[in-house]
Amino acid sequence: MDANVLKLFDILLKYNGNDLNSADSVSGFTKELYSLGYDYGIYACMYLFSRQEKIFDNEGIRKDVTNTFLKKLYAANKNKTVKVILQTPLLIKGFYTLGEPFEGAAIEILTDLLCSGKTAQADAVLKALYKNTYGEYNKGMVTVFEMYIQKLKEKQNKMVPVLEKKTVKLLTEHIEKIKGPEKPLLLQRIKEMT
């Protein structure tokens, strides 16, 4: 048995019986598991999303796990983080449906997918965003669109970026779900850029 396995058992015993219902306890749990390695951090998130869904009603916990901790994972290994999230429906649900998806690393991952033309993966994330109960989809889509356009301008080094047809189609489909004044504004902006 290696040292990480022993530490894992120590962490699990330490939090066994403790209700993970405060931002401090959840933060400690995720940080201690992450200290064992990147994969253990992912396991911590998977555990919280699968067994502790009700704790995400607490805004502090929601922000800590889905913003602060996701940012740490994304900074450690962007490609691996995106890959593991996209291959794990539980993580898509956790970060984008239970979490605070319209800020931090969650929105950065989505806009990176859009900028790189990975529409199938971006579609899975956008579908989860639509089901999010904590963020406001209308305003969130404005944020997604604005950040996507900004990244595209930087990538293409143009004031008015060129939008790919498949990305336009995807964004239009999801903007159509908006119920509010943001919908015509975003559709007009897309029309002006295509």
Secondary structure, DSSP 8 states (H G I E B T S, - for coil): --HHHHHHHHHHHHHTT----SHHHHHHHHHHHHTT-HHHHHHHHHHHHHH-GGGGGSHHHHHIIIIIIHHHHHHH-HHHHHHHHHH-HHHHIIIIIIS-TTSHHHHHHHHHHHHTT-HHHHHHHHHHHHT-SSS-HHHHHHHHHHHHHHHHHHHHT-SS----HHHHHHHHHHHTT--STHHHHHHHHHHHH-
